[in-house]
Amino acid sequence: MKDLYVKSLPLKDVILDLSKEFSCGIIEHCDEFILEIPKEFGNGFIRGINFGKGLGVIEYNCSFKEDLQIHFSLSQVHPLKFIFCSEGSMKHCFEELEQANTIETYQNVLVASSDFNGHILHFEANIKVHINSLEINRQEFANYYHCSLSKFDHPLKPLLQDVDAKKLFYYQGNYSLQTADIISEMNTDLFSDFLRALKLESQALNMLCVQIDQYADDLKISKNQSVIRKQEIDKIVDITQRITDDLSVTYTVQELADKIGMNINKLQEGFKYLYKDTVNNYIQALRLEKAKDLLLNTDLSIGAITERIGLTNPSYFSKVFKEKYKITPNQYRKGIINPEKQNNS
């Protein structure tokens, strides 16, 4: 186990402290500071940038040859941290507690240590991790947003106003699709130019807004949540594969939602995100594509094909097929017109 110690802020000084621990240099590019992991310790990089308003971002995109812990031990109040894991896993522990919590892929945590107590990040050997940490200097942030924050009605208001770190706080959840998109946009280019710096600050603020909204949504009973999480997309992909594997089985949208423990609105949102279509329209398109294959490559009757693709009757199948391709199923089978040319009409 290798232990590194960070005893400085802002993030520029965090990177400098880490460079001393690794006995290596850093790359300074305007307000962004980058440490490339020395080959004897692992590979990848750690980079950090501070904006105004008490906001900063540090990114860990790396793996290490042995277990490694970074101790953030400052003789001052530590920042609030919104930590996001987009690859691999990492453990977080408060200095004043012994218990460590694992942050898995697509999970996010909101952590705030108490008093001057710090944080410990634990990286396991040979595990590639990609972590983004949105760091908020409590006093600077609260001063900048003093008026609007005083009028803010939200469960996180006490935490955002806790400039003296009176209470320890830990919350863990699964981050949303919107968060995933923001992280993907943030993790581009190794060096920042003027426009990227502006975009990065905008994305950091946007991420903070999204996380504040998601925290309130997380407090709701699961079925009433409106924000779709990145992890839930996997459930939608799985149920889509089950539908594709046997199109003869018909489901209502409610039945599909119940099967994966999701409300209808979130299921529809997930389909629009993945397939740019509604649930019913997407399934209908799958059925018609399957019907085309059966018409060309089997001798099944129109009635049998109708059953295979889960539609109600041959007349209805012919109707929707013609609406989609401007040709009847029998005409397609006879090769009169190729509906592929009609697909985009």
Short mmCIF file of the C-alpha atoms (twelve columns), coordinates in Angstrom:
data_MODEL
# 
_entry.id   MODEL 
# 
loop_
_atom_site.group_PDB 
_atom_site.id 
_atom_site.type_symbol 
_atom_site.label_atom_id 
_atom_site.label_alt_id 
_atom_site.label_comp_id 
_atom_site.label_asym_id 
_atom_site.label_seq_id 
_atom_site.Cartn_x 
_atom_site.Cartn_y 
_atom_site.Cartn_z 
_atom_site.pdbx_PDB_model_num 
ATOM 1   C CA . MET A 1   0.000   0.000   0.000   1 
ATOM 2   C CA . LYS A 2   1.320   3.440   -0.997  1 
ATOM 3   C CA . ASP A 3   0.032   6.464   0.937   1 
ATOM 4   C CA . LEU A 4   0.107   9.986   -0.490  1 
ATOM 5   C CA . TYR A 5   -0.717  13.136  1.473   1 
ATOM 6   C CA . VAL A 6   -2.332  16.333  0.215   1 
ATOM 7   C CA . LYS A 7   -2.188  19.241  2.650   1 
ATOM 8   C CA . SER A 8   -3.000  22.214  0.419   1 
ATOM 9   C CA . LEU A 9   -5.750  23.980  -1.491  1 
ATOM 10  C CA . PRO A 10  -6.815  25.116  -4.104  1 
ATOM 11  C CA . LEU A 11  -6.642  22.372  -6.728  1 
ATOM 12  C CA . LYS A 12  -3.431  23.775  -8.214  1 
ATOM 13  C CA . ASP A 13  -1.769  23.079  -4.868  1 
ATOM 14  C CA . VAL A 14  -3.436  19.660  -4.647  1 
ATOM 15  C CA . ILE A 15  -1.730  18.703  -7.920  1 
ATOM 16  C CA . LEU A 16  1.561   20.197  -6.702  1 
ATOM 17  C CA . ASP A 17  1.366   18.193  -3.449  1 
ATOM 18  C CA . LEU A 18  0.724   15.020  -5.426  1 
ATOM 19  C CA . SER A 19  3.665   15.769  -7.726  1 
ATOM 20  C CA . LYS A 20  5.940   15.997  -4.670  1 
ATOM 21  C CA . GLU A 21  4.609   12.671  -3.395  1 
ATOM 22  C CA . PHE A 22  5.242   11.070  -6.794  1 
ATOM 23  C CA . SER A 23  8.560   12.952  -7.224  1 
ATOM 24  C CA . CYS A 24  7.545   14.186  -10.634 1 
ATOM 25  C CA . GLY A 25  6.723   17.422  -12.411 1 
ATOM 26  C CA . ILE A 26  3.392   18.804  -13.564 1 
ATOM 27  C CA . ILE A 27  2.115   20.393  -16.752 1 
ATOM 28  C CA . GLU A 28  0.657   23.836  -16.243 1 
ATOM 29  C CA . HIS A 29  -1.691  25.058  -18.925 1 
ATOM 30  C CA . CYS A 30  -3.209  28.404  -17.968 1 
ATOM 31  C CA . ASP A 31  -5.458  27.605  -14.980 1 
ATOM 32  C CA . GLU A 32  -5.370  23.832  -15.482 1 
ATOM 33  C CA . PHE A 33  -2.738  21.658  -13.815 1 
ATOM 34  C CA . ILE A 34  -1.961  18.139  -14.988 1 
ATOM 35  C CA . LEU A 35  0.082   15.372  -13.390 1 
ATOM 36  C CA . GLU A 36  0.997   12.417  -15.571 1 
ATOM 37  C CA . ILE A 37  1.398   9.313   -13.396 1 
ATOM 38  C CA . PRO A 38  5.063   8.161   -13.431 1 
ATOM 39  C CA . LYS A 39  5.449   4.784   -15.113 1 
ATOM 40  C CA . GLU A 40  6.908   3.202   -11.992 1 
ATOM 41  C CA . PHE A 41  3.619   3.858   -10.179 1 
ATOM 42  C CA . GLY A 42  1.086   3.250   -12.929 1 
ATOM 43  C CA . ASN A 43  -0.327  5.178   -15.861 1 
ATOM 44  C CA . GLY A 44  -2.827  7.868   -16.741 1 
ATOM 45  C CA . PHE A 45  -3.186  11.354  -15.305 1 
ATOM 46  C CA . ILE A 46  -4.745  13.529  -12.628 1 
ATOM 47  C CA . ARG A 47  -5.764  17.074  -13.517 1 
ATOM 48  C CA . GLY A 48  -7.463  19.915  -11.695 1 
ATOM 49  C CA . ILE A 49  -8.813  23.361  -12.418 1 
ATOM 50  C CA . ASN A 50  -10.345 26.045  -10.203 1 
ATOM 51  C CA . PHE A 51  -12.985 28.490  -11.371 1 
ATOM 52  C CA . GLY A 52  -14.469 31.425  -9.529  1 
ATOM 53  C CA . LYS A 53  -17.369 31.195  -7.096  1 
ATOM 54  C CA . GLY A 54  -15.541 28.554  -5.035  1 
ATOM 55  C CA . LEU A 55  -15.923 25.882  -7.701  1 
ATOM 56  C CA . GLY A 56  -13.291 23.479  -9.022  1 
ATOM 57  C CA . VAL A 57  -12.991 20.103  -10.756 1 
ATOM 58  C CA . ILE A 58  -10.405 17.364  -10.336 1 
ATOM 59  C CA . GLU A 59  -10.272 14.369  -12.663 1 
ATOM 60  C CA . TYR A 60  -8.569  11.025  -11.972 1 
ATOM 61  C CA . ASN A 61  -8.073  8.944   -15.130 1 
ATOM 62  C CA . CYS A 62  -5.508  6.382   -14.088 1 
ATOM 63  C CA . SER A 63  -4.504  3.000   -12.704 1 
ATOM 64  C CA . PHE A 64  -1.807  2.096   -10.200 1 
ATOM 65  C CA . LYS A 65  0.540   -0.869  -9.870  1 
ATOM 66  C CA . GLU A 66  -0.174  -1.233  -6.156  1 
ATOM 67  C CA . ASP A 67  -2.973  -0.209  -3.814  1 
ATOM 68  C CA . LEU A 68  -2.757  3.517   -3.263  1 
ATOM 69  C CA . GLN A 69  -4.423  5.924   -0.850  1 
ATOM 70  C CA . ILE A 70  -4.607  9.687   -1.153  1 
ATOM 71  C CA . HIS A 71  -5.103  11.399  2.212   1 
ATOM 72  C CA . PHE A 72  -6.589  14.889  2.050   1 
ATOM 73  C CA . SER A 73  -5.456  16.267  5.419   1 
ATOM 74  C CA . LEU A 74  -5.865  20.038  5.640   1 
ATOM 75  C CA . SER A 75  -5.793  22.235  8.696   1 
ATOM 76  C CA . GLN A 76  -8.954  23.940  7.477   1 
ATOM 77  C CA . VAL A 77  -12.536 23.159  6.433   1 
ATOM 78  C CA . HIS A 78  -12.535 20.752  3.504   1 
ATOM 79  C CA . PRO A 79  -14.534 21.335  0.311   1 
ATOM 80  C CA . LEU A 80  -17.853 19.697  -0.401  1 
ATOM 81  C CA . LYS A 81  -17.226 16.940  -2.905  1 
ATOM 82  C CA . PHE A 82  -19.560 15.596  -5.595  1 
ATOM 83  C CA . ILE A 83  -17.705 12.482  -6.797  1 
ATOM 84  C CA . PHE A 84  -18.674 10.628  -9.993  1 
ATOM 85  C CA . CYS A 85  -17.314 7.269   -11.154 1 
ATOM 86  C CA . SER A 86  -17.628 6.646   -14.896 1 
ATOM 87  C CA . GLU A 87  -15.220 3.673   -15.012 1 
ATOM 88  C CA . GLY A 88  -13.890 1.152   -12.495 1 
ATOM 89  C CA . SER A 89  -14.403 1.669   -8.775  1 
ATOM 90  C CA . MET A 90  -12.857 3.490   -5.837  1 
ATOM 91  C CA . LYS A 91  -13.299 3.623   -2.064  1 
ATOM 92  C CA . HIS A 92  -13.936 6.743   -0.014  1 
ATOM 93  C CA . CYS A 93  -13.396 7.078   3.724   1 
ATOM 94  C CA . PHE A 94  -13.705 9.996   6.140   1 
ATOM 95  C CA . GLU A 95  -10.644 10.571  8.288   1 
ATOM 96  C CA . GLU A 96  -12.762 10.520  11.436  1 
ATOM 97  C CA . LEU A 97  -14.376 7.169   10.520  1 
ATOM 98  C CA . GLU A 98  -12.915 3.755   9.832   1 
ATOM 99  C CA . GLN A 99  -15.586 2.553   7.416   1 
ATOM 100 C CA . ALA A 100 -14.871 2.899   3.683   1 
ATOM 101 C CA . ASN A 101 -17.601 3.083   1.062   1 
ATOM 102 C CA . THR A 102 -17.088 1.734   -2.458  1 
ATOM 103 C CA . ILE A 103 -18.095 3.937   -5.371  1 
ATOM 104 C CA . GLU A 104 -18.902 1.752   -8.386  1 
ATOM 105 C CA . THR A 105 -19.260 2.623   -12.070 1 
ATOM 106 C CA . TYR A 106 -22.178 5.028   -12.704 1 
ATOM 107 C CA . GLN A 107 -22.436 5.893   -9.020  1 
ATOM 108 C CA . ASN A 108 -22.049 9.322   -7.472  1 
ATOM 109 C CA . VAL A 109 -21.544 10.443  -3.887  1 
ATOM 110 C CA . LEU A 110 -21.897 13.741  -2.087  1 
ATOM 111 C CA . VAL A 111 -19.505 13.972  0.838   1 
ATOM 112 C CA . ALA A 112 -18.765 16.624  3.433   1 
ATOM 113 C CA . SER A 113 -16.377 16.023  6.313   1 
ATOM 114 C CA . SER A 114 -16.836 17.683  9.692   1 
ATOM 115 C CA . ASP A 115 -14.567 20.249  11.357  1 
ATOM 116 C CA . PHE A 116 -11.058 19.995  9.883   1 
ATOM 117 C CA . ASN A 117 -11.315 16.252  9.262   1 
ATOM 118 C CA . GLY A 118 -10.422 15.111  5.772   1 
ATOM 119 C CA . HIS A 119 -11.007 12.415  3.192   1 
ATOM 120 C CA . ILE A 120 -9.178  9.302   2.046   1 
ATOM 121 C CA . LEU A 121 -9.493  7.992   -1.509  1 
ATOM 122 C CA . HIS A 122 -8.451  4.366   -1.984  1 
ATOM 123 C CA . PHE A 123 -7.465  3.070   -5.434  1 
ATOM 124 C CA . GLU A 124 -7.040  -0.686  -5.830  1 
ATOM 125 C CA . ALA A 125 -4.072  -2.006  -7.780  1 
ATOM 126 C CA . ASN A 126 -4.452  -2.595  -11.523 1 
ATOM 127 C CA . ILE A 127 -7.997  -1.234  -11.738 1 
ATOM 128 C CA . LYS A 128 -8.508  1.481   -14.349 1 
ATOM 129 C CA . VAL A 129 -10.630 4.225   -12.836 1 
ATOM 130 C CA . HIS A 130 -12.137 7.394   -14.199 1 
ATOM 131 C CA . ILE A 131 -13.374 9.716   -11.470 1 
ATOM 132 C CA . ASN A 132 -14.542 13.318  -11.581 1 
ATOM 133 C CA . SER A 133 -14.818 15.282  -8.345  1 
ATOM 134 C CA . LEU A 134 -16.686 18.573  -8.282  1 
ATOM 135 C CA . GLU A 135 -15.150 20.489  -5.369  1 
ATOM 136 C CA . ILE A 136 -16.837 23.417  -3.630  1 
ATOM 137 C CA . ASN A 137 -15.044 25.811  -1.323  1 
ATOM 138 C CA . ARG A 138 -17.842 26.262  1.204   1 
ATOM 139 C CA . GLN A 139 -17.150 29.816  2.370   1 
ATOM 140 C CA . GLU A 140 -16.386 31.248  -1.054  1 
ATOM 141 C CA . PHE A 141 -19.407 29.554  -2.623  1 
ATOM 142 C CA . ALA A 142 -21.783 30.625  0.161   1 
ATOM 143 C CA . ASN A 143 -20.502 34.203  0.007   1 
ATOM 144 C CA . TYR A 144 -20.990 34.427  -3.746  1 
ATOM 145 C CA . TYR A 145 -24.522 32.974  -3.698  1 
ATOM 146 C CA . HIS A 146 -25.504 34.395  -0.299  1 
ATOM 147 C CA . CYS A 147 -28.724 36.120  -1.364  1 
ATOM 148 C CA . SER A 148 -30.147 33.422  -3.652  1 
ATOM 149 C CA . LEU A 149 -29.027 30.630  -1.322  1 
ATOM 150 C CA . SER A 150 -30.810 32.255  1.632   1 
ATOM 151 C CA . LYS A 151 -34.068 32.036  -0.345  1 
ATOM 152 C CA . PHE A 152 -33.416 28.524  -1.633  1 
ATOM 153 C CA . ASP A 153 -36.002 25.947  -0.519  1 
ATOM 154 C CA . HIS A 154 -34.288 22.579  -0.902  1 
ATOM 155 C CA . PRO A 155 -33.152 19.640  1.302   1 
ATOM 156 C CA . LEU A 156 -29.490 20.460  0.538   1 
ATOM 157 C CA . LYS A 157 -29.733 24.078  1.691   1 
ATOM 158 C CA . PRO A 158 -28.389 23.348  5.220   1 
ATOM 159 C CA . LEU A 159 -25.382 21.543  3.742   1 
ATOM 160 C CA . LEU A 160 -24.621 24.300  1.239   1 
ATOM 161 C CA . GLN A 161 -24.774 26.848  4.070   1 
ATOM 162 C CA . ASP A 162 -22.632 24.776  6.465   1 
ATOM 163 C CA . VAL A 163 -19.483 26.857  5.980   1 
ATOM 164 C CA . ASP A 164 -18.053 25.780  9.374   1 
ATOM 165 C CA . ALA A 165 -18.433 22.049  8.638   1 
ATOM 166 C CA . LYS A 166 -20.515 21.350  11.705  1 
ATOM 167 C CA . LYS A 167 -21.959 18.109  10.352  1 
ATOM 168 C CA . LEU A 168 -20.525 15.133  8.485   1 
ATOM 169 C CA . PHE A 169 -22.559 14.253  5.390   1 
ATOM 170 C CA . TYR A 170 -22.507 11.255  3.056   1 
ATOM 171 C CA . TYR A 171 -24.944 10.387  0.299   1 
ATOM 172 C CA . GLN A 172 -24.550 7.782   -2.452  1 
ATOM 173 C CA . GLY A 173 -26.686 7.185   -5.526  1 
ATOM 174 C CA . ASN A 174 -26.666 6.298   -9.219  1 
ATOM 175 C CA . TYR A 175 -26.088 9.230   -11.496 1 
ATOM 176 C CA . SER A 176 -28.474 10.327  -14.197 1 
ATOM 177 C CA . LEU A 177 -28.226 10.271  -17.980 1 
ATOM 178 C CA . GLN A 178 -27.900 14.025  -17.946 1 
ATOM 179 C CA . THR A 179 -24.944 13.741  -15.573 1 
ATOM 180 C CA . ALA A 180 -23.379 11.074  -17.810 1 
ATOM 181 C CA . ASP A 181 -23.627 13.391  -20.805 1 
ATOM 182 C CA . ILE A 182 -22.060 16.285  -18.877 1 
ATOM 183 C CA . ILE A 183 -19.177 14.100  -17.683 1 
ATOM 184 C CA . SER A 184 -18.561 12.885  -21.227 1 
ATOM 185 C CA . GLU A 185 -18.364 16.504  -22.406 1 
ATOM 186 C CA . MET A 186 -16.050 17.493  -19.557 1 
ATOM 187 C CA . ASN A 187 -13.573 14.671  -20.133 1 
ATOM 188 C CA . THR A 188 -12.368 15.867  -23.519 1 
ATOM 189 C CA . ASP A 189 -8.936  17.135  -24.521 1 
ATOM 190 C CA . LEU A 190 -5.937  16.990  -22.241 1 
ATOM 191 C CA . PHE A 191 -5.186  20.696  -22.460 1 
ATOM 192 C CA . SER A 192 -7.741  23.472  -22.141 1 
ATOM 193 C CA . ASP A 193 -7.838  26.517  -24.360 1 
ATOM 194 C CA . PHE A 194 -9.953  29.590  -23.698 1 
ATOM 195 C CA . LEU A 195 -13.206 28.140  -25.055 1 
ATOM 196 C CA . ARG A 196 -12.753 24.799  -23.285 1 
ATOM 197 C CA . ALA A 197 -12.129 26.625  -20.001 1 
ATOM 198 C CA . LEU A 198 -15.391 28.521  -20.427 1 
ATOM 199 C CA . LYS A 199 -17.259 25.348  -21.379 1 
ATOM 200 C CA . LEU A 200 -15.738 23.427  -18.475 1 
ATOM 201 C CA . GLU A 201 -16.887 26.030  -15.973 1 
ATOM 202 C CA . SER A 202 -20.350 26.049  -17.524 1 
ATOM 203 C CA . GLN A 203 -20.493 22.245  -17.411 1 
ATOM 204 C CA . ALA A 204 -19.380 22.212  -13.768 1 
ATOM 205 C CA . LEU A 205 -22.171 24.610  -12.829 1 
ATOM 206 C CA . ASN A 206 -24.638 22.610  -14.901 1 
ATOM 207 C CA . MET A 207 -23.532 19.415  -13.156 1 
ATOM 208 C CA . LEU A 208 -24.071 21.044  -9.772  1 
ATOM 209 C CA . CYS A 209 -27.608 22.064  -10.770 1 
ATOM 210 C CA . VAL A 210 -28.372 18.557  -12.048 1 
ATOM 211 C CA . GLN A 211 -27.039 16.950  -8.861  1 
ATOM 212 C CA . ILE A 212 -29.049 19.247  -6.608  1 
ATOM 213 C CA . ASP A 213 -32.199 18.360  -8.566  1 
ATOM 214 C CA . GLN A 214 -31.342 14.662  -8.517  1 
ATOM 215 C CA . TYR A 215 -30.782 14.641  -4.756  1 
ATOM 216 C CA . ALA A 216 -34.355 15.882  -4.227  1 
ATOM 217 C CA . ASP A 217 -35.574 13.266  -6.709  1 
ATOM 218 C CA . ASP A 218 -33.616 10.527  -4.915  1 
ATOM 219 C CA . LEU A 219 -35.531 11.254  -1.727  1 
ATOM 220 C CA . LYS A 220 -38.796 10.269  -3.411  1 
ATOM 221 C CA . ILE A 221 -40.141 6.727   -3.362  1 
ATOM 222 C CA . SER A 222 -38.495 4.855   -6.231  1 
ATOM 223 C CA . LYS A 223 -41.604 4.545   -8.427  1 
ATOM 224 C CA . ASN A 224 -42.261 8.273   -8.232  1 
ATOM 225 C CA . GLN A 225 -38.760 9.348   -9.259  1 
ATOM 226 C CA . SER A 226 -38.642 11.334  -12.493 1 
ATOM 227 C CA . VAL A 227 -34.872 11.428  -13.130 1 
ATOM 228 C CA . ILE A 228 -33.612 8.396   -15.047 1 
ATOM 229 C CA . ARG A 229 -30.283 7.039   -13.835 1 
ATOM 230 C CA . LYS A 230 -27.451 5.804   -15.989 1 
ATOM 231 C CA . GLN A 231 -27.695 2.391   -14.320 1 
ATOM 232 C CA . GLU A 232 -31.359 2.111   -15.301 1 
ATOM 233 C CA . ILE A 233 -30.432 2.302   -18.962 1 
ATOM 234 C CA . ASP A 234 -28.910 -1.177  -18.605 1 
ATOM 235 C CA . LYS A 235 -32.330 -2.467  -17.503 1 
ATOM 236 C CA . ILE A 236 -33.946 -0.904  -20.567 1 
ATOM 237 C CA . VAL A 237 -31.330 -2.470  -22.856 1 
ATOM 238 C CA . ASP A 238 -32.000 -5.873  -21.234 1 
ATOM 239 C CA . ILE A 239 -35.776 -5.633  -21.615 1 
ATOM 240 C CA . THR A 240 -35.349 -4.490  -25.229 1 
ATOM 241 C CA . GLN A 241 -33.259 -7.584  -25.934 1 
ATOM 242 C CA . ARG A 242 -35.950 -9.799  -24.386 1 
ATOM 243 C CA . ILE A 243 -38.562 -8.196  -26.625 1 
ATOM 244 C CA . THR A 244 -36.347 -8.615  -29.707 1 
ATOM 245 C CA . ASP A 245 -35.654 -12.281 -28.924 1 
ATOM 246 C CA . ASP A 246 -39.374 -13.146 -28.963 1 
ATOM 247 C CA . LEU A 247 -41.569 -10.614 -30.726 1 
ATOM 248 C CA . SER A 248 -44.562 -12.979 -30.534 1 
ATOM 249 C CA . VAL A 249 -45.008 -12.027 -26.868 1 
ATOM 250 C CA . THR A 250 -46.912 -8.769  -26.456 1 
ATOM 251 C CA . TYR A 251 -46.532 -6.391  -23.535 1 
ATOM 252 C CA . THR A 252 -48.192 -3.156  -22.584 1 
ATOM 253 C CA . VAL A 253 -45.889 -0.290  -21.707 1 
ATOM 254 C CA . GLN A 254 -47.047 -0.600  -18.101 1 
ATOM 255 C CA . GLU A 255 -46.133 -4.306  -18.036 1 
ATOM 256 C CA . LEU A 256 -42.645 -3.534  -19.373 1 
ATOM 257 C CA . ALA A 257 -42.199 -0.793  -16.776 1 
ATOM 258 C CA . ASP A 258 -43.304 -3.140  -13.980 1 
ATOM 259 C CA . LYS A 259 -40.880 -5.844  -15.133 1 
ATOM 260 C CA . ILE A 260 -37.889 -3.561  -14.586 1 
ATOM 261 C CA . GLY A 261 -39.276 -1.656  -11.594 1 
ATOM 262 C CA . MET A 262 -39.593 1.681   -13.373 1 
ATOM 263 C CA . ASN A 263 -42.447 4.089   -13.918 1 
ATOM 264 C CA . ILE A 264 -43.802 4.629   -17.435 1 
ATOM 265 C CA . ASN A 265 -42.434 8.148   -17.830 1 
ATOM 266 C CA . LYS A 266 -38.877 7.039   -17.046 1 
ATOM 267 C CA . LEU A 267 -39.197 4.052   -19.396 1 
ATOM 268 C CA . GLN A 268 -40.341 6.328   -22.209 1 
ATOM 269 C CA . GLU A 269 -37.512 8.765   -21.453 1 
ATOM 270 C CA . GLY A 270 -35.000 5.927   -21.600 1 
ATOM 271 C CA . PHE A 271 -36.308 4.748   -24.991 1 
ATOM 272 C CA . LYS A 272 -36.094 8.272   -26.372 1 
ATOM 273 C CA . TYR A 273 -32.516 8.541   -25.070 1 
ATOM 274 C CA . LEU A 274 -31.442 5.176   -26.503 1 
ATOM 275 C CA . TYR A 275 -33.569 4.781   -29.622 1 
ATOM 276 C CA . LYS A 276 -34.958 8.268   -30.332 1 
ATOM 277 C CA . ASP A 277 -38.487 6.847   -30.278 1 
ATOM 278 C CA . THR A 278 -41.387 5.901   -28.013 1 
ATOM 279 C CA . VAL A 279 -41.662 2.368   -26.620 1 
ATOM 280 C CA . ASN A 280 -44.589 1.366   -28.858 1 
ATOM 281 C CA . ASN A 281 -43.138 2.919   -32.014 1 
ATOM 282 C CA . TYR A 282 -39.788 1.239   -31.431 1 
ATOM 283 C CA . ILE A 283 -41.361 -2.190  -30.866 1 
ATOM 284 C CA . GLN A 284 -43.580 -1.711  -33.926 1 
ATOM 285 C CA . ALA A 285 -40.478 -0.990  -36.026 1 
ATOM 286 C CA . LEU A 286 -38.809 -4.157  -34.706 1 
ATOM 287 C CA . ARG A 287 -41.861 -6.202  -35.655 1 
ATOM 288 C CA . LEU A 288 -42.015 -4.824  -39.182 1 
ATOM 289 C CA . GLU A 289 -38.290 -5.414  -39.731 1 
ATOM 290 C CA . LYS A 290 -38.755 -8.997  -38.538 1 
ATOM 291 C CA . ALA A 291 -41.749 -9.364  -40.849 1 
ATOM 292 C CA . LYS A 292 -39.634 -8.291  -43.852 1 
ATOM 293 C CA . ASP A 293 -37.101 -10.985 -43.019 1 
ATOM 294 C CA . LEU A 294 -39.799 -13.662 -42.673 1 
ATOM 295 C CA . LEU A 295 -41.475 -12.603 -45.929 1 
ATOM 296 C CA . LEU A 296 -38.242 -12.958 -47.891 1 
ATOM 297 C CA . ASN A 297 -36.662 -15.963 -46.198 1 
ATOM 298 C CA . THR A 298 -39.546 -18.273 -45.220 1 
ATOM 299 C CA . ASP A 299 -42.693 -19.730 -46.760 1 
ATOM 300 C CA . LEU A 300 -44.798 -18.799 -43.721 1 
ATOM 301 C CA . SER A 301 -48.270 -17.520 -44.458 1 
ATOM 302 C CA . ILE A 302 -49.219 -13.934 -43.720 1 
ATOM 303 C CA . GLY A 303 -51.262 -15.247 -40.794 1 
ATOM 304 C CA . ALA A 304 -48.306 -17.167 -39.362 1 
ATOM 305 C CA . ILE A 305 -45.999 -14.179 -39.767 1 
ATOM 306 C CA . THR A 306 -48.552 -12.004 -38.003 1 
ATOM 307 C CA . GLU A 307 -48.450 -14.365 -35.008 1 
ATOM 308 C CA . ARG A 308 -44.650 -14.545 -35.047 1 
ATOM 309 C CA . ILE A 309 -44.316 -10.783 -34.701 1 
ATOM 310 C CA . GLY A 310 -47.008 -10.408 -32.029 1 
ATOM 311 C CA . LEU A 311 -49.606 -8.422  -34.000 1 
ATOM 312 C CA . THR A 312 -53.343 -8.952  -33.621 1 
ATOM 313 C CA . ASN A 313 -54.528 -10.073 -37.062 1 
ATOM 314 C CA . PRO A 314 -53.351 -10.327 -40.694 1 
ATOM 315 C CA . SER A 315 -55.464 -7.387  -41.834 1 
ATOM 316 C CA . TYR A 316 -53.927 -5.118  -39.219 1 
ATOM 317 C CA . PHE A 317 -50.436 -6.377  -40.097 1 
ATOM 318 C CA . SER A 318 -50.997 -5.612  -43.787 1 
ATOM 319 C CA . LYS A 319 -52.340 -2.164  -42.895 1 
ATOM 320 C CA . VAL A 320 -49.350 -1.094  -40.762 1 
ATOM 321 C CA . PHE A 321 -46.864 -2.684  -43.186 1 
ATOM 322 C CA . LYS A 322 -48.298 -0.678  -46.086 1 
ATOM 323 C CA . GLU A 323 -48.379 2.509   -44.002 1 
ATOM 324 C CA . LYS A 324 -44.694 2.051   -43.216 1 
ATOM 325 C CA . TYR A 325 -43.348 0.860   -46.593 1 
ATOM 326 C CA . LYS A 326 -46.029 1.982   -49.116 1 
ATOM 327 C CA . ILE A 327 -46.397 -1.589  -50.293 1 
ATOM 328 C CA . THR A 328 -48.343 -4.671  -49.137 1 
ATOM 329 C CA . PRO A 329 -46.598 -7.696  -47.569 1 
ATOM 330 C CA . ASN A 330 -47.492 -9.877  -50.577 1 
ATOM 331 C CA . GLN A 331 -46.086 -7.335  -53.000 1 
ATOM 332 C CA . TYR A 332 -42.880 -7.205  -50.991 1 
ATOM 333 C CA . ARG A 333 -42.643 -11.015 -50.993 1 
ATOM 334 C CA . LYS A 334 -43.045 -11.048 -54.777 1 
ATOM 335 C CA . GLY A 335 -40.277 -8.501  -55.129 1 
ATOM 336 C CA . ILE A 336 -42.401 -5.912  -56.916 1 
ATOM 337 C CA . ILE A 337 -40.806 -3.023  -54.996 1 
ATOM 338 C CA . ASN A 338 -37.984 -2.941  -52.515 1 
ATOM 339 C CA . PRO A 339 -39.375 -1.187  -49.397 1 
ATOM 340 C CA . GLU A 340 -35.870 -0.347  -48.245 1 
ATOM 341 C CA . LYS A 341 -36.010 2.503   -50.762 1 
ATOM 342 C CA . GLN A 342 -39.256 3.650   -49.196 1 
ATOM 343 C CA . ASN A 343 -37.930 3.521   -45.640 1 
ATOM 344 C CA . ASN A 344 -37.006 7.183   -45.464 1 
ATOM 345 C CA . SER A 345 -40.059 8.497   -47.267 1 
# 
